[in-house]
C-alpha cells in the first residue's frame, strides 16, 4: 500500500478545503491529526492532517496535510478539531520536530509516516 502525504498549503484558506474533503469522503475518513512543533523563535505551530482509507480500487492511502501555518490554540485549529469530532473521531495530537529541521520535505513526511505506522494509526508497509 502506498501511503503519501498530500500537502494542501499552510492552513490559511486551504483548511476549508481539507474540511470539505473530510465531509465529502466521510465514509473513507480514518483519523484527524494535529502535529505540534516549535519554530526557530520558540513559537508553537501546528500542522493538521486527515488520513483516509484507500479508494475501492487501487492501493493508495492519502493523508492530506496543511503544514505548520496554524498557531496553536487558534480558531482555525478549533474548526478542524470540530470537523473531526463531527465525523465521530477524536483529533490525535502529537508533538513532532519542525519540518525546517529536515533538508527536504520528503524526509519530514517519511518521518511522520514512520511515527503513524509505529503508533498503529496507519497500516504497516506491505
Chimera marker file (.cmm) of the C-alpha trace (Angstrom):
<marker_set name="trace">
<marker id="1" x="0.000" y="0.000" z="0.000" r="1" g="1" b="0" radius="0.5"/>
<marker id="2" x="1.281" y="3.425" z="-0.925" r="1" g="1" b="0" radius="0.5"/>
<marker id="3" x="0.802" y="5.953" z="1.887" r="1" g="1" b="0" radius="0.5"/>
<marker id="4" x="1.531" y="9.506" z="0.856" r="1" g="1" b="0" radius="0.5"/>
<marker id="5" x="1.173" y="12.947" z="2.376" r="1" g="1" b="0" radius="0.5"/>
<marker id="6" x="-0.507" y="15.428" z="0.050" r="1" g="1" b="0" radius="0.5"/>
<marker id="7" x="0.271" y="18.975" z="1.111" r="1" g="1" b="0" radius="0.5"/>
<marker id="8" x="-2.594" y="21.408" z="0.593" r="1" g="1" b="0" radius="0.5"/>
<marker id="9" x="-0.830" y="24.500" z="1.942" r="1" g="1" b="0" radius="0.5"/>
<marker id="10" x="-0.120" y="26.098" z="5.286" r="1" g="1" b="0" radius="0.5"/>
<marker id="11" x="-3.614" y="26.111" z="6.753" r="1" g="1" b="0" radius="0.5"/>
<marker id="12" x="-4.950" y="29.519" z="5.787" r="1" g="1" b="0" radius="0.5"/>
<marker id="13" x="-7.762" y="29.119" z="3.226" r="1" g="1" b="0" radius="0.5"/>
<marker id="14" x="-6.878" y="25.530" z="2.497" r="1" g="1" b="0" radius="0.5"/>
<marker id="15" x="-8.162" y="24.411" z="5.911" r="1" g="1" b="0" radius="0.5"/>
<marker id="16" x="-11.643" y="24.797" z="4.417" r="1" g="1" b="0" radius="0.5"/>
<marker id="17" x="-10.651" y="22.546" z="1.512" r="1" g="1" b="0" radius="0.5"/>
<marker id="18" x="-9.421" y="19.937" z="3.994" r="1" g="1" b="0" radius="0.5"/>
<marker id="19" x="-12.701" y="20.130" z="5.902" r="1" g="1" b="0" radius="0.5"/>
<marker id="20" x="-14.624" y="19.704" z="2.636" r="1" g="1" b="0" radius="0.5"/>
<marker id="21" x="-12.510" y="16.660" z="1.727" r="1" g="1" b="0" radius="0.5"/>
<marker id="22" x="-13.319" y="15.168" z="5.121" r="1" g="1" b="0" radius="0.5"/>
<marker id="23" x="-17.032" y="15.829" z="4.742" r="1" g="1" b="0" radius="0.5"/>
<marker id="24" x="-17.330" y="14.558" z="1.182" r="1" g="1" b="0" radius="0.5"/>
<marker id="25" x="-15.272" y="11.431" z="1.979" r="1" g="1" b="0" radius="0.5"/>
<marker id="26" x="-16.654" y="10.731" z="5.438" r="1" g="1" b="0" radius="0.5"/>
<marker id="27" x="-17.117" y="7.050" z="4.591" r="1" g="1" b="0" radius="0.5"/>
<marker id="28" x="-13.331" y="6.792" z="3.957" r="1" g="1" b="0" radius="0.5"/>
<marker id="29" x="-12.149" y="9.087" z="6.792" r="1" g="1" b="0" radius="0.5"/>
<marker id="30" x="-9.862" y="7.332" z="9.309" r="1" g="1" b="0" radius="0.5"/>
<marker id="31" x="-8.124" y="9.853" z="11.587" r="1" g="1" b="0" radius="0.5"/>
<marker id="32" x="-7.549" y="13.555" z="12.100" r="1" g="1" b="0" radius="0.5"/>
<marker id="33" x="-4.098" y="14.573" z="13.311" r="1" g="1" b="0" radius="0.5"/>
<marker id="34" x="-2.672" y="17.678" z="14.934" r="1" g="1" b="0" radius="0.5"/>
<marker id="35" x="1.128" y="17.772" z="14.734" r="1" g="1" b="0" radius="0.5"/>
<marker id="36" x="2.561" y="20.428" z="17.063" r="1" g="1" b="0" radius="0.5"/>
<marker id="37" x="6.104" y="21.739" z="16.657" r="1" g="1" b="0" radius="0.5"/>
<marker id="38" x="8.269" y="24.651" z="17.758" r="1" g="1" b="0" radius="0.5"/>
<marker id="39" x="9.587" y="27.233" z="15.317" r="1" g="1" b="0" radius="0.5"/>
<marker id="40" x="13.102" y="28.679" z="15.476" r="1" g="1" b="0" radius="0.5"/>
<marker id="41" x="11.776" y="31.553" z="17.617" r="1" g="1" b="0" radius="0.5"/>
<marker id="42" x="10.120" y="29.062" z="20.024" r="1" g="1" b="0" radius="0.5"/>
<marker id="43" x="6.515" y="29.589" z="18.922" r="1" g="1" b="0" radius="0.5"/>
<marker id="44" x="4.235" y="26.567" z="18.764" r="1" g="1" b="0" radius="0.5"/>
<marker id="45" x="2.628" y="25.970" z="15.378" r="1" g="1" b="0" radius="0.5"/>
<marker id="46" x="0.551" y="23.036" z="14.245" r="1" g="1" b="0" radius="0.5"/>
<marker id="47" x="0.068" y="21.032" z="11.106" r="1" g="1" b="0" radius="0.5"/>
<marker id="48" x="-3.315" y="19.415" z="10.631" r="1" g="1" b="0" radius="0.5"/>
<marker id="49" x="-3.835" y="16.243" z="8.656" r="1" g="1" b="0" radius="0.5"/>
<marker id="50" x="-6.590" y="13.829" z="7.697" r="1" g="1" b="0" radius="0.5"/>
<marker id="51" x="-5.943" y="10.197" z="6.778" r="1" g="1" b="0" radius="0.5"/>
<marker id="52" x="-8.341" y="8.318" z="4.524" r="1" g="1" b="0" radius="0.5"/>
<marker id="53" x="-8.878" y="4.654" z="3.690" r="1" g="1" b="0" radius="0.5"/>
<marker id="54" x="-7.697" y="3.695" z="0.200" r="1" g="1" b="0" radius="0.5"/>
<marker id="55" x="-10.270" y="4.053" z="-2.580" r="1" g="1" b="0" radius="0.5"/>
<marker id="56" x="-12.206" y="0.948" z="-3.622" r="1" g="1" b="0" radius="0.5"/>
<marker id="57" x="-9.801" y="0.360" z="-6.474" r="1" g="1" b="0" radius="0.5"/>
<marker id="58" x="-6.114" y="0.995" z="-6.093" r="1" g="1" b="0" radius="0.5"/>
<marker id="59" x="-3.643" y="0.711" z="-3.309" r="1" g="1" b="0" radius="0.5"/>
<marker id="60" x="-3.169" y="4.391" z="-2.419" r="1" g="1" b="0" radius="0.5"/>
<marker id="61" x="-3.817" y="5.817" z="1.041" r="1" g="1" b="0" radius="0.5"/>
<marker id="62" x="-3.841" y="9.641" z="1.058" r="1" g="1" b="0" radius="0.5"/>
<marker id="63" x="-3.014" y="11.765" z="4.084" r="1" g="1" b="0" radius="0.5"/>
<marker id="64" x="-3.921" y="15.392" z="3.349" r="1" g="1" b="0" radius="0.5"/>
<marker id="65" x="-1.897" y="17.953" z="5.305" r="1" g="1" b="0" radius="0.5"/>
<marker id="66" x="-1.818" y="21.687" z="5.991" r="1" g="1" b="0" radius="0.5"/>
<marker id="67" x="1.758" y="22.231" z="7.178" r="1" g="1" b="0" radius="0.5"/>
<marker id="68" x="2.815" y="24.487" z="10.071" r="1" g="1" b="0" radius="0.5"/>
<marker id="69" x="0.836" y="27.620" z="9.275" r="1" g="1" b="0" radius="0.5"/>
<marker id="70" x="-1.626" y="27.448" z="12.154" r="1" g="1" b="0" radius="0.5"/>
<marker id="71" x="-0.826" y="28.929" z="15.579" r="1" g="1" b="0" radius="0.5"/>
<marker id="72" x="-1.623" y="26.577" z="18.449" r="1" g="1" b="0" radius="0.5"/>
<marker id="73" x="-4.963" y="27.445" z="20.041" r="1" g="1" b="0" radius="0.5"/>
<marker id="74" x="-6.270" y="29.387" z="17.023" r="1" g="1" b="0" radius="0.5"/>
<marker id="75" x="-9.814" y="29.397" z="15.690" r="1" g="1" b="0" radius="0.5"/>
<marker id="76" x="-8.658" y="27.533" z="12.558" r="1" g="1" b="0" radius="0.5"/>
<marker id="77" x="-7.402" y="24.686" z="14.737" r="1" g="1" b="0" radius="0.5"/>
<marker id="78" x="-10.719" y="24.637" z="16.614" r="1" g="1" b="0" radius="0.5"/>
<marker id="79" x="-12.600" y="24.425" z="13.276" r="1" g="1" b="0" radius="0.5"/>
<marker id="80" x="-10.531" y="21.401" z="12.244" r="1" g="1" b="0" radius="0.5"/>
<marker id="81" x="-10.967" y="19.666" z="15.606" r="1" g="1" b="0" radius="0.5"/>
<marker id="82" x="-14.714" y="20.295" z="15.434" r="1" g="1" b="0" radius="0.5"/>
<marker id="83" x="-14.862" y="18.763" z="11.927" r="1" g="1" b="0" radius="0.5"/>
<marker id="84" x="-13.016" y="15.651" z="13.146" r="1" g="1" b="0" radius="0.5"/>
<marker id="85" x="-15.388" y="15.298" z="16.107" r="1" g="1" b="0" radius="0.5"/>
<marker id="86" x="-18.440" y="15.666" z="13.841" r="1" g="1" b="0" radius="0.5"/>
<marker id="87" x="-17.182" y="12.606" z="11.971" r="1" g="1" b="0" radius="0.5"/>
<marker id="88" x="-17.164" y="10.633" z="15.218" r="1" g="1" b="0" radius="0.5"/>
<marker id="89" x="-13.406" y="10.697" z="15.844" r="1" g="1" b="0" radius="0.5"/>
<marker id="90" x="-11.089" y="12.347" z="18.334" r="1" g="1" b="0" radius="0.5"/>
<marker id="91" x="-8.276" y="14.552" z="16.974" r="1" g="1" b="0" radius="0.5"/>
<marker id="92" x="-4.945" y="12.841" z="17.642" r="1" g="1" b="0" radius="0.5"/>
<marker id="93" x="-2.352" y="15.312" z="18.876" r="1" g="1" b="0" radius="0.5"/>
<marker id="94" x="1.380" y="14.629" z="18.637" r="1" g="1" b="0" radius="0.5"/>
<marker id="95" x="4.492" y="16.702" z="19.254" r="1" g="1" b="0" radius="0.5"/>
<marker id="96" x="6.917" y="16.361" z="16.333" r="1" g="1" b="0" radius="0.5"/>
<marker id="97" x="10.032" y="18.104" z="15.027" r="1" g="1" b="0" radius="0.5"/>
<marker id="98" x="9.511" y="21.142" z="12.854" r="1" g="1" b="0" radius="0.5"/>
<marker id="99" x="9.831" y="20.459" z="9.127" r="1" g="1" b="0" radius="0.5"/>
<marker id="100" x="12.520" y="23.174" z="8.897" r="1" g="1" b="0" radius="0.5"/>
<marker id="101" x="14.861" y="20.742" z="10.675" r="1" g="1" b="0" radius="0.5"/>
<marker id="102" x="14.807" y="18.461" z="7.612" r="1" g="1" b="0" radius="0.5"/>
<marker id="103" x="16.782" y="19.083" z="4.437" r="1" g="1" b="0" radius="0.5"/>
<marker id="104" x="13.827" y="18.047" z="2.266" r="1" g="1" b="0" radius="0.5"/>
<marker id="105" x="10.058" y="17.871" z="2.900" r="1" g="1" b="0" radius="0.5"/>
<marker id="106" x="10.117" y="14.223" z="1.713" r="1" g="1" b="0" radius="0.5"/>
<marker id="107" x="12.295" y="13.361" z="4.724" r="1" g="1" b="0" radius="0.5"/>
<marker id="108" x="9.831" y="15.125" z="7.032" r="1" g="1" b="0" radius="0.5"/>
<marker id="109" x="6.880" y="13.234" z="5.519" r="1" g="1" b="0" radius="0.5"/>
<marker id="110" x="8.807" y="9.959" z="5.807" r="1" g="1" b="0" radius="0.5"/>
<marker id="111" x="9.382" y="10.693" z="9.494" r="1" g="1" b="0" radius="0.5"/>
<marker id="112" x="5.669" y="11.392" z="10.058" r="1" g="1" b="0" radius="0.5"/>
<marker id="113" x="4.702" y="8.232" z="8.173" r="1" g="1" b="0" radius="0.5"/>
<marker id="114" x="7.003" y="6.177" z="10.391" r="1" g="1" b="0" radius="0.5"/>
<marker id="115" x="5.510" y="7.718" z="13.550" r="1" g="1" b="0" radius="0.5"/>
<marker id="116" x="1.959" y="6.985" z="12.382" r="1" g="1" b="0" radius="0.5"/>
<marker id="117" x="2.854" y="3.389" z="11.496" r="1" g="1" b="0" radius="0.5"/>
<marker id="118" x="4.667" y="2.861" z="14.792" r="1" g="1" b="0" radius="0.5"/>
<marker id="119" x="1.575" y="4.028" z="16.692" r="1" g="1" b="0" radius="0.5"/>
<marker id="120" x="-0.727" y="1.871" z="14.515" r="1" g="1" b="0" radius="0.5"/>
<marker id="121" x="-2.700" y="4.835" z="13.165" r="1" g="1" b="0" radius="0.5"/>
<marker id="122" x="-1.992" y="3.731" z="9.605" r="1" g="1" b="0" radius="0.5"/>
<marker id="123" x="-1.326" y="0.180" z="8.353" r="1" g="1" b="0" radius="0.5"/>
<marker id="124" x="2.237" y="-1.134" z="8.174" r="1" g="1" b="0" radius="0.5"/>
<marker id="125" x="4.134" y="-1.237" z="4.914" r="1" g="1" b="0" radius="0.5"/>
<marker id="126" x="3.175" y="-4.269" z="2.847" r="1" g="1" b="0" radius="0.5"/>
<link id1="1" id2="2" r="1" g="1" b="0" radius="0.2"/>
<link id1="2" id2="3" r="1" g="1" b="0" radius="0.2"/>
<link id1="3" id2="4" r="1" g="1" b="0" radius="0.2"/>
<link id1="4" id2="5" r="1" g="1" b="0" radius="0.2"/>
<link id1="5" id2="6" r="1" g="1" b="0" radius="0.2"/>
<link id1="6" id2="7" r="1" g="1" b="0" radius="0.2"/>
<link id1="7" id2="8" r="1" g="1" b="0" radius="0.2"/>
<link id1="8" id2="9" r="1" g="1" b="0" radius="0.2"/>
<link id1="9" id2="10" r="1" g="1" b="0" radius="0.2"/>
<link id1="10" id2="11" r="1" g="1" b="0" radius="0.2"/>
<link id1="11" id2="12" r="1" g="1" b="0" radius="0.2"/>
<link id1="12" id2="13" r="1" g="1" b="0" radius="0.2"/>
<link id1="13" id2="14" r="1" g="1" b="0" radius="0.2"/>
<link id1="14" id2="15" r="1" g="1" b="0" radius="0.2"/>
<link id1="15" id2="16" r="1" g="1" b="0" radius="0.2"/>
<link id1="16" id2="17" r="1" g="1" b="0" radius="0.2"/>
<link id1="17" id2="18" r="1" g="1" b="0" radius="0.2"/>
<link id1="18" id2="19" r="1" g="1" b="0" radius="0.2"/>
<link id1="19" id2="20" r="1" g="1" b="0" radius="0.2"/>
<link id1="20" id2="21" r="1" g="1" b="0" radius="0.2"/>
<link id1="21" id2="22" r="1" g="1" b="0" radius="0.2"/>
<link id1="22" id2="23" r="1" g="1" b="0" radius="0.2"/>
<link id1="23" id2="24" r="1" g="1" b="0" radius="0.2"/>
<link id1="24" id2="25" r="1" g="1" b="0" radius="0.2"/>
<link id1="25" id2="26" r="1" g="1" b="0" radius="0.2"/>
<link id1="26" id2="27" r="1" g="1" b="0" radius="0.2"/>
<link id1="27" id2="28" r="1" g="1" b="0" radius="0.2"/>
<link id1="28" id2="29" r="1" g="1" b="0" radius="0.2"/>
<link id1="29" id2="30" r="1" g="1" b="0" radius="0.2"/>
<link id1="30" id2="31" r="1" g="1" b="0" radius="0.2"/>
<link id1="31" id2="32" r="1" g="1" b="0" radius="0.2"/>
<link id1="32" id2="33" r="1" g="1" b="0" radius="0.2"/>
<link id1="33" id2="34" r="1" g="1" b="0" radius="0.2"/>
<link id1="34" id2="35" r="1" g="1" b="0" radius="0.2"/>
<link id1="35" id2="36" r="1" g="1" b="0" radius="0.2"/>
<link id1="36" id2="37" r="1" g="1" b="0" radius="0.2"/>
<link id1="37" id2="38" r="1" g="1" b="0" radius="0.2"/>
<link id1="38" id2="39" r="1" g="1" b="0" radius="0.2"/>
<link id1="39" id2="40" r="1" g="1" b="0" radius="0.2"/>
<link id1="40" id2="41" r="1" g="1" b="0" radius="0.2"/>
<link id1="41" id2="42" r="1" g="1" b="0" radius="0.2"/>
<link id1="42" id2="43" r="1" g="1" b="0" radius="0.2"/>
<link id1="43" id2="44" r="1" g="1" b="0" radius="0.2"/>
<link id1="44" id2="45" r="1" g="1" b="0" radius="0.2"/>
<link id1="45" id2="46" r="1" g="1" b="0" radius="0.2"/>
<link id1="46" id2="47" r="1" g="1" b="0" radius="0.2"/>
<link id1="47" id2="48" r="1" g="1" b="0" radius="0.2"/>
<link id1="48" id2="49" r="1" g="1" b="0" radius="0.2"/>
<link id1="49" id2="50" r="1" g="1" b="0" radius="0.2"/>
<link id1="50" id2="51" r="1" g="1" b="0" radius="0.2"/>
<link id1="51" id2="52" r="1" g="1" b="0" radius="0.2"/>
<link id1="52" id2="53" r="1" g="1" b="0" radius="0.2"/>
<link id1="53" id2="54" r="1" g="1" b="0" radius="0.2"/>
<link id1="54" id2="55" r="1" g="1" b="0" radius="0.2"/>
<link id1="55" id2="56" r="1" g="1" b="0" radius="0.2"/>
<link id1="56" id2="57" r="1" g="1" b="0" radius="0.2"/>
<link id1="57" id2="58" r="1" g="1" b="0" radius="0.2"/>
<link id1="58" id2="59" r="1" g="1" b="0" radius="0.2"/>
<link id1="59" id2="60" r="1" g="1" b="0" radius="0.2"/>
<link id1="60" id2="61" r="1" g="1" b="0" radius="0.2"/>
<link id1="61" id2="62" r="1" g="1" b="0" radius="0.2"/>
<link id1="62" id2="63" r="1" g="1" b="0" radius="0.2"/>
<link id1="63" id2="64" r="1" g="1" b="0" radius="0.2"/>
<link id1="64" id2="65" r="1" g="1" b="0" radius="0.2"/>
<link id1="65" id2="66" r="1" g="1" b="0" radius="0.2"/>
<link id1="66" id2="67" r="1" g="1" b="0" radius="0.2"/>
<link id1="67" id2="68" r="1" g="1" b="0" radius="0.2"/>
<link id1="68" id2="69" r="1" g="1" b="0" radius="0.2"/>
<link id1="69" id2="70" r="1" g="1" b="0" radius="0.2"/>
<link id1="70" id2="71" r="1" g="1" b="0" radius="0.2"/>
<link id1="71" id2="72" r="1" g="1" b="0" radius="0.2"/>
<link id1="72" id2="73" r="1" g="1" b="0" radius="0.2"/>
<link id1="73" id2="74" r="1" g="1" b="0" radius="0.2"/>
<link id1="74" id2="75" r="1" g="1" b="0" radius="0.2"/>
<link id1="75" id2="76" r="1" g="1" b="0" radius="0.2"/>
<link id1="76" id2="77" r="1" g="1" b="0" radius="0.2"/>
<link id1="77" id2="78" r="1" g="1" b="0" radius="0.2"/>
<link id1="78" id2="79" r="1" g="1" b="0" radius="0.2"/>
<link id1="79" id2="80" r="1" g="1" b="0" radius="0.2"/>
<link id1="80" id2="81" r="1" g="1" b="0" radius="0.2"/>
<link id1="81" id2="82" r="1" g="1" b="0" radius="0.2"/>
<link id1="82" id2="83" r="1" g="1" b="0" radius="0.2"/>
<link id1="83" id2="84" r="1" g="1" b="0" radius="0.2"/>
<link id1="84" id2="85" r="1" g="1" b="0" radius="0.2"/>
<link id1="85" id2="86" r="1" g="1" b="0" radius="0.2"/>
<link id1="86" id2="87" r="1" g="1" b="0" radius="0.2"/>
<link id1="87" id2="88" r="1" g="1" b="0" radius="0.2"/>
<link id1="88" id2="89" r="1" g="1" b="0" radius="0.2"/>
<link id1="89" id2="90" r="1" g="1" b="0" radius="0.2"/>
<link id1="90" id2="91" r="1" g="1" b="0" radius="0.2"/>
<link id1="91" id2="92" r="1" g="1" b="0" radius="0.2"/>
<link id1="92" id2="93" r="1" g="1" b="0" radius="0.2"/>
<link id1="93" id2="94" r="1" g="1" b="0" radius="0.2"/>
<link id1="94" id2="95" r="1" g="1" b="0" radius="0.2"/>
<link id1="95" id2="96" r="1" g="1" b="0" radius="0.2"/>
<link id1="96" id2="97" r="1" g="1" b="0" radius="0.2"/>
<link id1="97" id2="98" r="1" g="1" b="0" radius="0.2"/>
<link id1="98" id2="99" r="1" g="1" b="0" radius="0.2"/>
<link id1="99" id2="100" r="1" g="1" b="0" radius="0.2"/>
<link id1="100" id2="101" r="1" g="1" b="0" radius="0.2"/>
<link id1="101" id2="102" r="1" g="1" b="0" radius="0.2"/>
<link id1="102" id2="103" r="1" g="1" b="0" radius="0.2"/>
<link id1="103" id2="104" r="1" g="1" b="0" radius="0.2"/>
<link id1="104" id2="105" r="1" g="1" b="0" radius="0.2"/>
<link id1="105" id2="106" r="1" g="1" b="0" radius="0.2"/>
<link id1="106" id2="107" r="1" g="1" b="0" radius="0.2"/>
<link id1="107" id2="108" r="1" g="1" b="0" radius="0.2"/>
<link id1="108" id2="109" r="1" g="1" b="0" radius="0.2"/>
<link id1="109" id2="110" r="1" g="1" b="0" radius="0.2"/>
<link id1="110" id2="111" r="1" g="1" b="0" radius="0.2"/>
<link id1="111" id2="112" r="1" g="1" b="0" radius="0.2"/>
<link id1="112" id2="113" r="1" g="1" b="0" radius="0.2"/>
<link id1="113" id2="114" r="1" g="1" b="0" radius="0.2"/>
<link id1="114" id2="115" r="1" g="1" b="0" radius="0.2"/>
<link id1="115" id2="116" r="1" g="1" b="0" radius="0.2"/>
<link id1="116" id2="117" r="1" g="1" b="0" radius="0.2"/>
<link id1="117" id2="118" r="1" g="1" b="0" radius="0.2"/>
<link id1="118" id2="119" r="1" g="1" b="0" radius="0.2"/>
<link id1="119" id2="120" r="1" g="1" b="0" radius="0.2"/>
<link id1="120" id2="121" r="1" g="1" b="0" radius="0.2"/>
<link id1="121" id2="122" r="1" g="1" b="0" radius="0.2"/>
<link id1="122" id2="123" r="1" g="1" b="0" radius="0.2"/>
<link id1="123" id2="124" r="1" g="1" b="0" radius="0.2"/>
<link id1="124" id2="125" r="1" g="1" b="0" radius="0.2"/>
<link id1="125" id2="126" r="1" g="1" b="0" radius="0.2"/>
</marker_set>
